């Protein structure tokens, strides 16, 4: 599924597509847990509100520069 196909889906369809993807990493920002997944044609961030136990939004992208917040948190052994 490419970026444009993903963006045409409704919230429930996006969630189903993400569950079929591969989880890569997560981080926290602005009180939300942001999980990063890769689908066949794009990366997708899932924005989850723990307090409300609810998915708030999705953000799909192909620009690898947007992976920087996840790489900054990674700890690679030297």
mmCIF file of the N, C-alpha and C atoms, coordinates in Angstrom:
data_MODEL
# 
_entry.id   MODEL 
# 
loop_
_atom_site.group_PDB 
_atom_site.id 
_atom_site.type_symbol 
_atom_site.label_atom_id 
_atom_site.label_alt_id 
_atom_site.label_comp_id 
_atom_site.label_asym_id 
_atom_site.label_entity_id 
_atom_site.label_seq_id 
_atom_site.pdbx_PDB_ins_code 
_atom_site.Cartn_x 
_atom_site.Cartn_y 
_atom_site.Cartn_z 
_atom_site.occupancy 
_atom_site.B_iso_or_equiv 
_atom_site.pdbx_formal_charge 
_atom_site.auth_seq_id 
_atom_site.auth_comp_id 
_atom_site.auth_asym_id 
_atom_site.auth_atom_id 
_atom_site.pdbx_PDB_model_num 
ATOM 1   N N  . UNK A 1 1  ? 0.856   -1.173 0.000  1.00 0.00 ? 1  UNK A N  1 
ATOM 2   C CA . UNK A 1 1  ? 0.000   0.000  0.000  1.00 0.00 ? 1  UNK A CA 1 
ATOM 3   C C  . UNK A 1 1  ? 0.898   1.231  0.000  1.00 0.00 ? 1  UNK A C  1 
ATOM 4   N N  . UNK A 1 2  ? 0.634   2.131  -0.924 1.00 0.00 ? 2  UNK A N  1 
ATOM 5   C CA . UNK A 1 2  ? 1.457   3.328  -0.981 1.00 0.00 ? 2  UNK A CA 1 
ATOM 6   C C  . UNK A 1 2  ? 0.855   4.460  -0.148 1.00 0.00 ? 2  UNK A C  1 
ATOM 7   N N  . UNK A 1 3  ? 1.581   5.544  -0.077 1.00 0.00 ? 3  UNK A N  1 
ATOM 8   C CA . UNK A 1 3  ? 1.194   6.691  0.732  1.00 0.00 ? 3  UNK A CA 1 
ATOM 9   C C  . UNK A 1 3  ? -0.192  7.220  0.345  1.00 0.00 ? 3  UNK A C  1 
ATOM 10  N N  . UNK A 1 4  ? -0.421  7.354  -0.929 1.00 0.00 ? 4  UNK A N  1 
ATOM 11  C CA . UNK A 1 4  ? -1.688  7.931  -1.390 1.00 0.00 ? 4  UNK A CA 1 
ATOM 12  C C  . UNK A 1 4  ? -2.871  7.011  -1.101 1.00 0.00 ? 4  UNK A C  1 
ATOM 13  N N  . UNK A 1 5  ? -2.669  5.717  -1.276 1.00 0.00 ? 5  UNK A N  1 
ATOM 14  C CA . UNK A 1 5  ? -3.725  4.754  -0.953 1.00 0.00 ? 5  UNK A CA 1 
ATOM 15  C C  . UNK A 1 5  ? -4.039  4.796  0.545  1.00 0.00 ? 5  UNK A C  1 
ATOM 16  N N  . UNK A 1 6  ? -3.005  4.842  1.365  1.00 0.00 ? 6  UNK A N  1 
ATOM 17  C CA . UNK A 1 6  ? -3.204  4.885  2.812  1.00 0.00 ? 6  UNK A CA 1 
ATOM 18  C C  . UNK A 1 6  ? -4.005  6.119  3.217  1.00 0.00 ? 6  UNK A C  1 
ATOM 19  N N  . UNK A 1 7  ? -3.665  7.252  2.642  1.00 0.00 ? 7  UNK A N  1 
ATOM 20  C CA . UNK A 1 7  ? -4.325  8.507  3.021  1.00 0.00 ? 7  UNK A CA 1 
ATOM 21  C C  . UNK A 1 7  ? -5.794  8.567  2.628  1.00 0.00 ? 7  UNK A C  1 
ATOM 22  N N  . UNK A 1 8  ? -6.234  7.717  1.719  1.00 0.00 ? 8  UNK A N  1 
ATOM 23  C CA . UNK A 1 8  ? -7.650  7.704  1.334  1.00 0.00 ? 8  UNK A CA 1 
ATOM 24  C C  . UNK A 1 8  ? -8.514  6.864  2.272  1.00 0.00 ? 8  UNK A C  1 
ATOM 25  N N  . UNK A 1 9  ? -7.880  6.095  3.153  1.00 0.00 ? 9  UNK A N  1 
ATOM 26  C CA . UNK A 1 9  ? -8.616  5.214  4.063  1.00 0.00 ? 9  UNK A CA 1 
ATOM 27  C C  . UNK A 1 9  ? -9.227  5.991  5.218  1.00 0.00 ? 9  UNK A C  1 
ATOM 28  N N  . UNK A 1 10 ? -10.320 5.442  5.790  1.00 0.00 ? 10 UNK A N  1 
ATOM 29  C CA . UNK A 1 10 ? -10.863 6.041  7.007  1.00 0.00 ? 10 UNK A CA 1 
ATOM 30  C C  . UNK A 1 10 ? -10.047 5.541  8.198  1.00 0.00 ? 10 UNK A C  1 
ATOM 31  N N  . UNK A 1 11 ? -10.318 6.053  9.380  1.00 0.00 ? 11 UNK A N  1 
ATOM 32  C CA . UNK A 1 11 ? -9.520  5.753  10.570 1.00 0.00 ? 11 UNK A CA 1 
ATOM 33  C C  . UNK A 1 11 ? -9.447  4.256  10.866 1.00 0.00 ? 11 UNK A C  1 
ATOM 34  N N  . UNK A 1 12 ? -10.568 3.548  10.785 1.00 0.00 ? 12 UNK A N  1 
ATOM 35  C CA . UNK A 1 12 ? -10.570 2.104  11.058 1.00 0.00 ? 12 UNK A CA 1 
ATOM 36  C C  . UNK A 1 12 ? -9.770  1.334  10.020 1.00 0.00 ? 12 UNK A C  1 
ATOM 37  N N  . UNK A 1 13 ? -9.889  1.722  8.761  1.00 0.00 ? 13 UNK A N  1 
ATOM 38  C CA . UNK A 1 13 ? -9.129  1.057  7.704  1.00 0.00 ? 13 UNK A CA 1 
ATOM 39  C C  . UNK A 1 13 ? -7.635  1.320  7.851  1.00 0.00 ? 13 UNK A C  1 
ATOM 40  N N  . UNK A 1 14 ? -7.289  2.530  8.278  1.00 0.00 ? 14 UNK A N  1 
ATOM 41  C CA . UNK A 1 14 ? -5.878  2.843  8.522  1.00 0.00 ? 14 UNK A CA 1 
ATOM 42  C C  . UNK A 1 14 ? -5.329  1.968  9.637  1.00 0.00 ? 14 UNK A C  1 
ATOM 43  N N  . UNK A 1 15 ? -6.103  1.795  10.705 1.00 0.00 ? 15 UNK A N  1 
ATOM 44  C CA . UNK A 1 15 ? -5.663  0.944  11.822 1.00 0.00 ? 15 UNK A CA 1 
ATOM 45  C C  . UNK A 1 15 ? -5.432  -0.486 11.341 1.00 0.00 ? 15 UNK A C  1 
ATOM 46  N N  . UNK A 1 16 ? -6.340  -1.013 10.536 1.00 0.00 ? 16 UNK A N  1 
ATOM 47  C CA . UNK A 1 16 ? -6.187  -2.374 10.010 1.00 0.00 ? 16 UNK A CA 1 
ATOM 48  C C  . UNK A 1 16 ? -4.939  -2.486 9.141  1.00 0.00 ? 16 UNK A C  1 
ATOM 49  N N  . UNK A 1 17 ? -4.685  -1.485 8.317  1.00 0.00 ? 17 UNK A N  1 
ATOM 50  C CA . UNK A 1 17 ? -3.504  -1.498 7.457  1.00 0.00 ? 17 UNK A CA 1 
ATOM 51  C C  . UNK A 1 17 ? -2.224  -1.470 8.290  1.00 0.00 ? 17 UNK A C  1 
ATOM 52  N N  . UNK A 1 18 ? -2.216  -0.660 9.330  1.00 0.00 ? 18 UNK A N  1 
ATOM 53  C CA . UNK A 1 18 ? -1.029  -0.556 10.192 1.00 0.00 ? 18 UNK A CA 1 
ATOM 54  C C  . UNK A 1 18 ? -0.771  -1.873 10.908 1.00 0.00 ? 18 UNK A C  1 
ATOM 55  N N  . UNK A 1 19 ? -1.806  -2.542 11.384 1.00 0.00 ? 19 UNK A N  1 
ATOM 56  C CA . UNK A 1 19 ? -1.616  -3.820 12.091 1.00 0.00 ? 19 UNK A CA 1 
ATOM 57  C C  . UNK A 1 19 ? -0.995  -4.863 11.171 1.00 0.00 ? 19 UNK A C  1 
ATOM 58  N N  . UNK A 1 20 ? -1.199  -4.716 9.865  1.00 0.00 ? 20 UNK A N  1 
ATOM 59  C CA . UNK A 1 20 ? -0.589  -5.645 8.903  1.00 0.00 ? 20 UNK A CA 1 
ATOM 60  C C  . UNK A 1 20 ? 0.844   -5.239 8.558  1.00 0.00 ? 20 UNK A C  1 
ATOM 61  N N  . UNK A 1 21 ? 1.242   -4.050 8.969  1.00 0.00 ? 21 UNK A N  1 
ATOM 62  C CA . UNK A 1 21 ? 2.595   -3.573 8.716  1.00 0.00 ? 21 UNK A CA 1 
ATOM 63  C C  . UNK A 1 21 ? 3.565   -4.132 9.740  1.00 0.00 ? 21 UNK A C  1 
ATOM 64  N N  . UNK A 1 22 ? 4.769   -3.602 9.730  1.00 0.00 ? 22 UNK A N  1 
ATOM 65  C CA . UNK A 1 22 ? 5.817   -4.037 10.651 1.00 0.00 ? 22 UNK A CA 1 
ATOM 66  C C  . UNK A 1 22 ? 6.163   -2.907 11.603 1.00 0.00 ? 22 UNK A C  1 
ATOM 67  N N  . UNK A 1 23 ? 6.077   -3.198 12.896 1.00 0.00 ? 23 UNK A N  1 
ATOM 68  C CA . UNK A 1 23 ? 6.422   -2.221 13.927 1.00 0.00 ? 23 UNK A CA 1 
ATOM 69  C C  . UNK A 1 23 ? 7.932   -1.997 13.910 1.00 0.00 ? 23 UNK A C  1 
ATOM 70  N N  . UNK A 1 24 ? 8.345   -0.708 13.959 1.00 0.00 ? 24 UNK A N  1 
ATOM 71  C CA . UNK A 1 24 ? 9.765   -0.382 13.954 1.00 0.00 ? 24 UNK A CA 1 
ATOM 72  C C  . UNK A 1 24 ? 10.262  0.222  15.256 1.00 0.00 ? 24 UNK A C  1 
ATOM 73  N N  . UNK A 1 25 ? 9.497   1.152  15.819 1.00 0.00 ? 25 UNK A N  1 
ATOM 74  C CA . UNK A 1 25 ? 9.974   1.874  17.005 1.00 0.00 ? 25 UNK A CA 1 
ATOM 75  C C  . UNK A 1 25 ? 8.821   2.669  17.602 1.00 0.00 ? 25 UNK A C  1 
ATOM 76  N N  . UNK A 1 26 ? 9.078   3.204  18.787 1.00 0.00 ? 26 UNK A N  1 
ATOM 77  C CA . UNK A 1 26 ? 8.099   4.121  19.370 1.00 0.00 ? 26 UNK A CA 1 
ATOM 78  C C  . UNK A 1 26 ? 8.829   5.225  20.131 1.00 0.00 ? 26 UNK A C  1 
ATOM 79  N N  . UNK A 1 27 ? 8.079   6.263  20.417 1.00 0.00 ? 27 UNK A N  1 
ATOM 80  C CA . UNK A 1 27 ? 8.601   7.396  21.176 1.00 0.00 ? 27 UNK A CA 1 
ATOM 81  C C  . UNK A 1 27 ? 7.420   8.074  21.837 1.00 0.00 ? 27 UNK A C  1 
ATOM 82  N N  . UNK A 1 28 ? 7.706   9.011  22.732 1.00 0.00 ? 28 UNK A N  1 
ATOM 83  C CA . UNK A 1 28 ? 6.649   9.790  23.376 1.00 0.00 ? 28 UNK A CA 1 
ATOM 84  C C  . UNK A 1 28 ? 6.847   11.259 23.083 1.00 0.00 ? 28 UNK A C  1 
ATOM 85  N N  . UNK A 1 29 ? 5.745   11.952 22.842 1.00 0.00 ? 29 UNK A N  1 
ATOM 86  C CA . UNK A 1 29 ? 5.781   13.391 22.590 1.00 0.00 ? 29 UNK A CA 1 
ATOM 87  C C  . UNK A 1 29 ? 4.399   13.970 22.871 1.00 0.00 ? 29 UNK A C  1 
ATOM 88  N N  . UNK A 1 30 ? 4.379   15.107 23.514 1.00 0.00 ? 30 UNK A N  1 
ATOM 89  C CA . UNK A 1 30 ? 3.134   15.827 23.798 1.00 0.00 ? 30 UNK A CA 1 
ATOM 90  C C  . UNK A 1 30 ? 2.089   14.945 24.483 1.00 0.00 ? 30 UNK A C  1 
ATOM 91  N N  . UNK A 1 31 ? 2.543   14.073 25.385 1.00 0.00 ? 31 UNK A N  1 
ATOM 92  C CA . UNK A 1 31 ? 1.635   13.219 26.132 1.00 0.00 ? 31 UNK A CA 1 
ATOM 93  C C  . UNK A 1 31 ? 1.079   12.041 25.347 1.00 0.00 ? 31 UNK A C  1 
ATOM 94  N N  . UNK A 1 32 ? 1.589   11.813 24.137 1.00 0.00 ? 32 UNK A N  1 
ATOM 95  C CA . UNK A 1 32 ? 1.123   10.709 23.308 1.00 0.00 ? 32 UNK A CA 1 
ATOM 96  C C  . UNK A 1 32 ? 2.255   9.717  23.067 1.00 0.00 ? 32 UNK A C  1 
ATOM 97  N N  . UNK A 1 33 ? 1.880   8.466  22.867 1.00 0.00 ? 33 UNK A N  1 
ATOM 98  C CA . UNK A 1 33 ? 2.819   7.460  22.408 1.00 0.00 ? 33 UNK A CA 1 
ATOM 99  C C  . UNK A 1 33 ? 2.711   7.456  20.886 1.00 0.00 ? 33 UNK A C  1 
ATOM 100 N N  . UNK A 1 34 ? 3.840   7.563  20.213 1.00 0.00 ? 34 UNK A N  1 
ATOM 101 C CA . UNK A 1 34 ? 3.855   7.574  18.757 1.00 0.00 ? 34 UNK A CA 1 
ATOM 102 C C  . UNK A 1 34 ? 4.613   6.338  18.307 1.00 0.00 ? 34 UNK A C  1 
ATOM 103 N N  . UNK A 1 35 ? 3.899   5.451  17.635 1.00 0.00 ? 35 UNK A N  1 
ATOM 104 C CA . UNK A 1 35 ? 4.487   4.207  17.167 1.00 0.00 ? 35 UNK A CA 1 
ATOM 105 C C  . UNK A 1 35 ? 4.754   4.307  15.673 1.00 0.00 ? 35 UNK A C  1 
ATOM 106 N N  . UNK A 1 36 ? 5.908   3.832  15.259 1.00 0.00 ? 36 UNK A N  1 
ATOM 107 C CA . UNK A 1 36 ? 6.307   3.876  13.860 1.00 0.00 ? 36 UNK A CA 1 
ATOM 108 C C  . UNK A 1 36 ? 6.196   2.483  13.246 1.00 0.00 ? 36 UNK A C  1 
ATOM 109 N N  . UNK A 1 37 ? 5.496   2.416  12.121 1.00 0.00 ? 37 UNK A N  1 
ATOM 110 C CA . UNK A 1 37 ? 5.335   1.182  11.367 1.00 0.00 ? 37 UNK A CA 1 
ATOM 111 C C  . UNK A 1 37 ? 5.805   1.412  9.943  1.00 0.00 ? 37 UNK A C  1 
ATOM 112 N N  . UNK A 1 38 ? 6.177   0.329  9.277  1.00 0.00 ? 38 UNK A N  1 
ATOM 113 C CA . UNK A 1 38 ? 6.472   0.406  7.855  1.00 0.00 ? 38 UNK A CA 1 
ATOM 114 C C  . UNK A 1 38 ? 5.478   -0.487 7.116  1.00 0.00 ? 38 UNK A C  1 
ATOM 115 N N  . UNK A 1 39 ? 4.894   0.080  6.080  1.00 0.00 ? 39 UNK A N  1 
ATOM 116 C CA . UNK A 1 39 ? 4.033   -0.674 5.168  1.00 0.00 ? 39 UNK A CA 1 
ATOM 117 C C  . UNK A 1 39 ? 4.843   -0.890 3.896  1.00 0.00 ? 39 UNK A C  1 
ATOM 118 N N  . UNK A 1 40 ? 4.271   -1.473 2.906  1.00 0.00 ? 40 UNK A N  1 
ATOM 119 C CA . UNK A 1 40 ? 5.051   -1.782 1.699  1.00 0.00 ? 40 UNK A CA 1 
ATOM 120 C C  . UNK A 1 40 ? 5.518   -0.536 0.960  1.00 0.00 ? 40 UNK A C  1 
ATOM 121 N N  . UNK A 1 41 ? 4.791   0.581  1.062  1.00 0.00 ? 41 UNK A N  1 
ATOM 122 C CA . UNK A 1 41 ? 5.182   1.760  0.299  1.00 0.00 ? 41 UNK A CA 1 
ATOM 123 C C  . UNK A 1 41 ? 5.365   3.031  1.093  1.00 0.00 ? 41 UNK A C  1 
ATOM 124 N N  . UNK A 1 42 ? 5.312   2.942  2.429  1.00 0.00 ? 42 UNK A N  1 
ATOM 125 C CA . UNK A 1 42 ? 5.453   4.160  3.234  1.00 0.00 ? 42 UNK A CA 1 
ATOM 126 C C  . UNK A 1 42 ? 5.666   3.807  4.706  1.00 0.00 ? 42 UNK A C  1 
ATOM 127 N N  . UNK A 1 43 ? 6.046   4.825  5.461  1.00 0.00 ? 43 UNK A N  1 
ATOM 128 C CA . UNK A 1 43 ? 6.112   4.734  6.917  1.00 0.00 ? 43 UNK A CA 1 
ATOM 129 C C  . UNK A 1 43 ? 4.834   5.341  7.467  1.00 0.00 ? 43 UNK A C  1 
ATOM 130 N N  . UNK A 1 44 ? 4.374   4.843  8.619  1.00 0.00 ? 44 UNK A N  1 
ATOM 131 C CA . UNK A 1 44 ? 3.171   5.388  9.247  1.00 0.00 ? 44 UNK A CA 1 
ATOM 132 C C  . UNK A 1 44 ? 3.420   5.564  10.738 1.00 0.00 ? 44 UNK A C  1 
ATOM 133 N N  . UNK A 1 45 ? 3.111   6.744  11.232 1.00 0.00 ? 45 UNK A N  1 
ATOM 134 C CA . UNK A 1 45 ? 3.119   6.993  12.671 1.00 0.00 ? 45 UNK A CA 1 
ATOM 135 C C  . UNK A 1 45 ? 1.692   6.871  13.184 1.00 0.00 ? 45 UNK A C  1 
ATOM 136 N N  . UNK A 1 46 ? 1.536   6.127  14.258 1.00 0.00 ? 46 UNK A N  1 
ATOM 137 C CA . UNK A 1 46 ? 0.263   5.971  14.937 1.00 0.00 ? 46 UNK A CA 1 
ATOM 138 C C  . UNK A 1 46 ? 0.353   6.771  16.229 1.00 0.00 ? 46 UNK A C  1 
ATOM 139 N N  . UNK A 1 47 ? -0.556  7.710  16.430 1.00 0.00 ? 47 UNK A N  1 
ATOM 140 C CA . UNK A 1 47 ? -0.571  8.567  17.615 1.00 0.00 ? 47 UNK A CA 1 
ATOM 141 C C  . UNK A 1 47 ? -1.609  8.013  18.584 1.00 0.00 ? 47 UNK A C  1 
ATOM 142 N N  . UNK A 1 48 ? -1.126  7.556  19.744 1.00 0.00 ? 48 UNK A N  1 
ATOM 143 C CA . UNK A 1 48 ? -1.979  6.884  20.731 1.00 0.00 ? 48 UNK A CA 1 
ATOM 144 C C  . UNK A 1 48 ? -1.998  7.657  22.039 1.00 0.00 ? 48 UNK A C  1 
ATOM 145 N N  . UNK A 1 49 ? -3.196  7.905  22.540 1.00 0.00 ? 49 UNK A N  1 
ATOM 146 C CA . UNK A 1 49 ? -3.390  8.578  23.824 1.00 0.00 ? 49 UNK A CA 1 
ATOM 147 C C  . UNK A 1 49 ? -3.652  7.508  24.880 1.00 0.00 ? 49 UNK A C  1 
ATOM 148 N N  . UNK A 1 50 ? -2.666  7.272  25.755 1.00 0.00 ? 50 UNK A N  1 
ATOM 149 C CA . UNK A 1 50 ? -2.817  6.247  26.796 1.00 0.00 ? 50 UNK A CA 1 
ATOM 150 C C  . UNK A 1 50 ? -3.945  6.564  27.759 1.00 0.00 ? 50 UNK A C  1 
ATOM 151 N N  . UNK A 1 51 ? -4.037  7.832  28.167 1.00 0.00 ? 51 UNK A N  1 
ATOM 152 C CA . UNK A 1 51 ? -5.049  8.218  29.160 1.00 0.00 ? 51 UNK A CA 1 
ATOM 153 C C  . UNK A 1 51 ? -6.455  7.938  28.650 1.00 0.00 ? 51 UNK A C  1 
ATOM 154 N N  . UNK A 1 52 ? -6.697  8.211  27.387 1.00 0.00 ? 52 UNK A N  1 
ATOM 155 C CA . UNK A 1 52 ? -8.014  7.984  26.791 1.00 0.00 ? 52 UNK A CA 1 
ATOM 156 C C  . UNK A 1 52 ? -8.133  6.586  26.185 1.00 0.00 ? 52 UNK A C  1 
ATOM 157 N N  . UNK A 1 53 ? -6.995  5.854  26.120 1.00 0.00 ? 53 UNK A N  1 
ATOM 158 C CA . UNK A 1 53 ? -6.957  4.535  25.491 1.00 0.00 ? 53 UNK A CA 1 
ATOM 159 C C  . UNK A 1 53 ? -7.555  4.589  24.087 1.00 0.00 ? 53 UNK A C  1 
ATOM 160 N N  . UNK A 1 54 ? -7.027  5.542  23.300 1.00 0.00 ? 54 UNK A N  1 
ATOM 161 C CA . UNK A 1 54 ? -7.612  5.784  21.983 1.00 0.00 ? 54 UNK A CA 1 
ATOM 162 C C  . UNK A 1 54 ? -6.540  6.205  20.987 1.00 0.00 ? 54 UNK A C  1 
ATOM 163 N N  . UNK A 1 55 ? -6.674  5.706  19.763 1.00 0.00 ? 55 UNK A N  1 
ATOM 164 C CA . UNK A 1 55 ? -5.824  6.176  18.669 1.00 0.00 ? 55 UNK A CA 1 
ATOM 165 C C  . UNK A 1 55 ? -6.345  7.541  18.259 1.00 0.00 ? 55 UNK A C  1 
ATOM 166 N N  . UNK A 1 56 ? -5.444  8.521  18.240 1.00 0.00 ? 56 UNK A N  1 
ATOM 167 C CA . UNK A 1 56 ? -5.825  9.895  17.908 1.00 0.00 ? 56 UNK A CA 1 
ATOM 168 C C  . UNK A 1 56 ? -5.673  10.194 16.428 1.00 0.00 ? 56 UNK A C  1 
ATOM 169 N N  . UNK A 1 57 ? -4.616  9.653  15.802 1.00 0.00 ? 57 UNK A N  1 
ATOM 170 C CA . UNK A 1 57 ? -4.364  10.029 14.416 1.00 0.00 ? 57 UNK A CA 1 
ATOM 171 C C  . UNK A 1 57 ? -3.303  9.115  13.825 1.00 0.00 ? 57 UNK A C  1 
ATOM 172 N N  . UNK A 1 58 ? -3.127  9.248  12.523 1.00 0.00 ? 58 UNK A N  1 
ATOM 173 C CA . UNK A 1 58 ? -2.071  8.574  11.783 1.00 0.00 ? 58 UNK A CA 1 
ATOM 174 C C  . UNK A 1 58 ? -1.375  9.619  10.923 1.00 0.00 ? 58 UNK A C  1 
ATOM 175 N N  . UNK A 1 59 ? -0.091  9.412  10.689 1.00 0.00 ? 59 UNK A N  1 
ATOM 176 C CA . UNK A 1 59 ? 0.655   10.278 9.780  1.00 0.00 ? 59 UNK A CA 1 
ATOM 177 C C  . UNK A 1 59 ? 1.516   9.379  8.906  1.00 0.00 ? 59 UNK A C  1 
ATOM 178 N N  . UNK A 1 60 ? 1.220   9.357  7.609  1.00 0.00 ? 60 UNK A N  1 
ATOM 179 C CA . UNK A 1 60 ? 1.978   8.537  6.667  1.00 0.00 ? 60 UNK A CA 1 
ATOM 180 C C  . UNK A 1 60 ? 2.965   9.420  5.926  1.00 0.00 ? 60 UNK A C  1 
ATOM 181 N N  . UNK A 1 61 ? 4.157   8.852  5.641  1.00 0.00 ? 61 UNK A N  1 
ATOM 182 C CA . UNK A 1 61 ? 5.176   9.627  4.935  1.00 0.00 ? 61 UNK A CA 1 
ATOM 183 C C  . UNK A 1 61 ? 6.168   8.697  4.249  1.00 0.00 ? 61 UNK A C  1 
ATOM 184 N N  . UNK A 1 62 ? 6.911   9.261  3.316  1.00 0.00 ? 62 UNK A N  1 
ATOM 185 C CA . UNK A 1 62 ? 7.969   8.516  2.633  1.00 0.00 ? 62 UNK A CA 1 
ATOM 186 C C  . UNK A 1 62 ? 9.333   9.170  2.841  1.00 0.00 ? 62 UNK A C  1 
ATOM 187 N N  . UNK A 1 63 ? 9.351   10.392 3.323  1.00 0.00 ? 63 UNK A N  1 
ATOM 188 C CA . UNK A 1 63 ? 10.588  11.148 3.531  1.00 0.00 ? 63 UNK A CA 1 
ATOM 189 C C  . UNK A 1 63 ? 11.369  10.544 4.708  1.00 0.00 ? 63 UNK A C  1 
ATOM 190 N N  . UNK A 1 64 ? 12.513  9.962  4.437  1.00 0.00 ? 64 UNK A N  1 
ATOM 191 C CA . UNK A 1 64 ? 13.295  9.289  5.482  1.00 0.00 ? 64 UNK A CA 1 
ATOM 192 C C  . UNK A 1 64 ? 13.860  10.254 6.512  1.00 0.00 ? 64 UNK A C  1 
ATOM 193 N N  . UNK A 1 65 ? 13.910  11.536 6.210  1.00 0.00 ? 65 UNK A N  1 
ATOM 194 C CA . UNK A 1 65 ? 14.368  12.517 7.195  1.00 0.00 ? 65 UNK A CA 1 
ATOM 195 C C  . UNK A 1 65 ? 13.408  12.583 8.392  1.00 0.00 ? 65 UNK A C  1 
ATOM 196 N N  . UNK A 1 66 ? 12.162  12.188 8.187  1.00 0.00 ? 66 UNK A N  1 
ATOM 197 C CA . UNK A 1 66 ? 11.194  12.198 9.282  1.00 0.00 ? 66 UNK A CA 1 
ATOM 198 C C  . UNK A 1 66 ? 11.408  11.050 10.262 1.00 0.00 ? 66 UNK A C  1 
ATOM 199 N N  . UNK A 1 67 ? 12.369  10.192 9.981  1.00 0.00 ? 67 UNK A N  1 
ATOM 200 C CA . UNK A 1 67 ? 12.727  9.113  10.904 1.00 0.00 ? 67 UNK A CA 1 
ATOM 201 C C  . UNK A 1 67 ? 13.677  9.586  12.000 1.00 0.00 ? 67 UNK A C  1 
ATOM 202 N N  . UNK A 1 68 ? 14.199  10.786 11.876 1.00 0.00 ? 68 UNK A N  1 
ATOM 203 C CA . UNK A 1 68 ? 15.204  11.311 12.805 1.00 0.00 ? 68 UNK A CA 1 
ATOM 204 C C  . UNK A 1 68 ? 14.801  11.216 14.276 1.00 0.00 ? 68 UNK A C  1 
ATOM 205 N N  . UNK A 1 69 ? 13.558  11.537 14.672 1.00 0.00 ? 69 UNK A N  1 
ATOM 206 C CA . UNK A 1 69 ? 13.218  11.438 16.101 1.00 0.00 ? 69 UNK A CA 1 
ATOM 207 C C  . UNK A 1 69 ? 13.371  10.018 16.656 1.00 0.00 ? 69 UNK A C  1 
ATOM 208 N N  . UNK A 1 70 ? 13.189  9.022  15.814 1.00 0.00 ? 70 UNK A N  1 
ATOM 209 C CA . UNK A 1 70 ? 13.335  7.634  16.264 1.00 0.00 ? 70 UNK A CA 1 
ATOM 210 C C  . UNK A 1 70 ? 14.805  7.242  16.331 1.00 0.00 ? 70 UNK A C  1 
ATOM 211 N N  . UNK A 1 71 ? 15.583  7.689  15.380 1.00 0.00 ? 71 UNK A N  1 
ATOM 212 C CA . UNK A 1 71 ? 17.003  7.379  15.375 1.00 0.00 ? 71 UNK A CA 1 
ATOM 213 C C  . UNK A 1 71 ? 17.718  8.044  16.534 1.00 0.00 ? 71 UNK A C  1 
ATOM 214 N N  . UNK A 1 72 ? 17.264  9.224  16.917 1.00 0.00 ? 72 UNK A N  1 
ATOM 215 C CA . UNK A 1 72 ? 17.876  9.946  18.041 1.00 0.00 ? 72 UNK A CA 1 
ATOM 216 C C  . UNK A 1 72 ? 17.702  9.165  19.343 1.00 0.00 ? 72 UNK A C  1 
ATOM 217 N N  . UNK A 1 73 ? 16.659  8.385  19.460 1.00 0.00 ? 73 UNK A N  1 
ATOM 218 C CA . UNK A 1 73 ? 16.383  7.624  20.678 1.00 0.00 ? 73 UNK A CA 1 
ATOM 219 C C  . UNK A 1 73 ? 17.010  6.243  20.670 1.00 0.00 ? 73 UNK A C  1 
ATOM 220 N N  . UNK A 1 74 ? 17.474  5.801  19.515 1.00 0.00 ? 74 UNK A N  1 
ATOM 221 C CA . UNK A 1 74 ? 18.042  4.456  19.393 1.00 0.00 ? 74 UNK A CA 1 
ATOM 222 C C  . UNK A 1 74 ? 19.399  4.387  20.070 1.00 0.00 ? 74 UNK A C  1 
ATOM 223 N N  . UNK A 1 75 ? 19.661  3.252  20.656 1.00 0.00 ? 75 UNK A N  1 
ATOM 224 C CA . UNK A 1 75 ? 20.948  3.027  21.309 1.00 0.00 ? 75 UNK A CA 1 
ATOM 225 C C  . UNK A 1 75 ? 21.611  1.851  20.609 1.00 0.00 ? 75 UNK A C  1 
ATOM 226 N N  . UNK A 1 76 ? 22.576  2.170  19.782 1.00 0.00 ? 76 UNK A N  1 
ATOM 227 C CA . UNK A 1 76 ? 23.293  1.140  19.072 1.00 0.00 ? 76 UNK A CA 1 
ATOM 228 C C  . UNK A 1 76 ? 24.601  0.844  19.798 1.00 0.00 ? 76 UNK A C  1 
ATOM 229 N N  . UNK A 1 77 ? 24.929  -0.410 20.004 1.00 0.00 ? 77 UNK A N  1 
ATOM 230 C CA . UNK A 1 77 ? 26.216  -0.737 20.634 1.00 0.00 ? 77 UNK A CA 1 
ATOM 231 C C  . UNK A 1 77 ? 27.367  -0.367 19.700 1.00 0.00 ? 77 UNK A C  1 
ATOM 232 N N  . UNK A 1 78 ? 28.416  0.123  20.291 1.00 0.00 ? 78 UNK A N  1 
ATOM 233 C CA . UNK A 1 78 ? 29.589  0.503  19.492 1.00 0.00 ? 78 UNK A CA 1 
ATOM 234 C C  . UNK A 1 78 ? 30.565  -0.643 19.395 1.00 0.00 ? 78 UNK A C  1 
# 
